């Protein structure tokens, strides 16, 4: 009888432990994986002056608890085209978020002299993300866009 009791406890404990293993799937990071400010700027190149566009970037952080990517692009644009260009960039970023299957949960904006800032908070099933975008005017026709993209 003691053997049956001991065996039953072993079976129950092993079933409990097998149910507690981590079966969570890797979070969906489609927007994070596919987004590039360089592609967004390229989609709106009609606003830009002919010349070089330089894209720099880096990625940091382990896949858990969050990942983060930094991108920066420099280009030339006439002052008269800046407002329409940035409006289209904002719309294209929001569209890229929704096309990826995420839902936009919030939007922020601000700015100052010779700069503009906006951000989107978005969510997949259990994954949350934020994209911060700074557009900074440089000397003459130079503009620099900086993007910080974070997902948990």
DAQUI-V588518 format. One record per residue. N is the residue number from 1. RES is the residue in one small letter. PHI is phi in whole degrees, -180 to 180 (NA if undefined). BURIAL is # if it has 24 or more other C-alpha atoms within 12 Angstrom, else .. D_FIRST is the distance of its C-alpha to the first C-alpha in whole Angstrom. Layout:
# DAQUI-V588518
[[N RES PHI BURIAL D_FIRST] [N RES PHI BURIAL D_FIRST]]
This chain:
# DAQUI-V588518
[[1 x NA . 0] [2 x -65 . 4] [3 x -65 . 5] [4 x -62 . 5] [5 x -62 . 6] [6 x -61 . 9] [7 x -62 . 10] [8 x -62 . 11] [9 x -65 . 13] [10 x -59 . 14] [11 x -63 . 15] [12 x -64 . 17] [13 x -64 . 19] [14 x -66 . 20] [15 x -65 . 21] [16 x -62 . 23] [17 x -66 . 24] [18 x -68 . 26] [19 x -76 . 27] [20 x -93 . 29] [21 x -69 . 31] [22 x -78 . 35] [23 x -108 . 36] [24 x -66 . 39] [25 x -78 . 42] [26 x -62 . 45] [27 x -61 # 48] [28 x -72 . 50] [29 x -128 # 54] [30 x -63 . 56] [31 x -63 # 59] [32 x -58 # 58] [33 x -69 . 58] [34 x -104 . 61] [35 x -80 # 64] [36 x -149 # 67] [37 x -64 # 70] [38 x -60 # 72] [39 x -68 . 71] [40 x -64 # 72] [41 x -63 # 75] [42 x -62 # 76] [43 x -63 . 76] [44 x -112 # 78] [45 x -66 # 80] [46 x -62 . 83] [47 x -79 # 84] [48 x -86 # 84] [49 x -78 # 87] [50 x -61 . 87] [51 x 146 . 86] [52 x -81 . 82] [53 x -119 # 79] [54 x -116 . 77] [55 x -112 . 73] [56 x -125 . 71] [57 x -171 . 67] [58 x -154 . 64] [59 x -131 . 60] [60 x -143 . 58] [61 x 93 . 55] [62 x -72 . 51] [63 x -63 . 50] [64 x -132 . 48] [65 x -82 . 48] [66 x -152 . 52] [67 x -123 # 54] [68 x -144 # 58] [69 x -133 # 61] [70 x -118 # 65] [71 x -134 # 68] [72 x -144 # 71] [73 x -134 # 74] [74 x -115 # 78] [75 x -160 # 81] [76 x -112 # 84] [77 x -152 # 85] [78 x -70 . 88] [79 x -57 . 88] [80 x -64 . 89] [81 x -97 . 86] [82 x -63 # 83] [83 x -63 . 82] [84 x -66 . 82] [85 x -60 # 80] [86 x -66 # 77] [87 x -60 . 77] [88 x -69 . 76] [89 x -62 # 74] [90 x -59 # 72] [91 x -63 . 72] [92 x -67 # 71] [93 x -67 # 68] [94 x -61 # 67] [95 x -64 . 67] [96 x -62 # 65] [97 x -64 # 62] [98 x -70 . 62] [99 x -63 . 62] [100 x -72 . 59] [101 x 101 . 57] [102 x -87 # 57] [103 x -114 # 58] [104 x -72 # 61] [105 x -106 . 60] [106 x -170 . 63] [107 x -143 . 66] [108 x -133 . 68] [109 x -155 . 71] [110 x -177 . 74] [111 x 161 . 77] [112 x -154 . 80] [113 x -66 . 83] [114 x 61 . 83] [115 x -152 . 79] [116 x -141 # 77] [117 x -132 # 73] [118 x -152 # 70] [119 x -148 # 67] [120 x -128 # 64] [121 x -102 # 60] [122 x -140 # 58] [123 x -148 # 55] [124 x -97 # 52] [125 x -53 . 49] [126 x -117 . 47] [127 x -109 # 50] [128 x -114 # 53] [129 x -148 # 56] [130 x -141 # 60] [131 x -119 # 63] [132 x -106 # 66] [133 x -132 # 69] [134 x -117 # 72] [135 x -115 # 76] [136 x -122 # 78] [137 x -78 # 82] [138 x -105 . 84] [139 x -67 . 87] [140 x 55 . 90] [141 x -103 . 88] [142 x -83 # 84] [143 x -136 # 81] [144 x -127 # 78] [145 x -113 # 74] [146 x -117 # 71] [147 x -126 # 68] [148 x -122 # 64] [149 x -117 # 61] [150 x -130 # 58] [151 x -131 # 55] [152 x -96 # 51]]
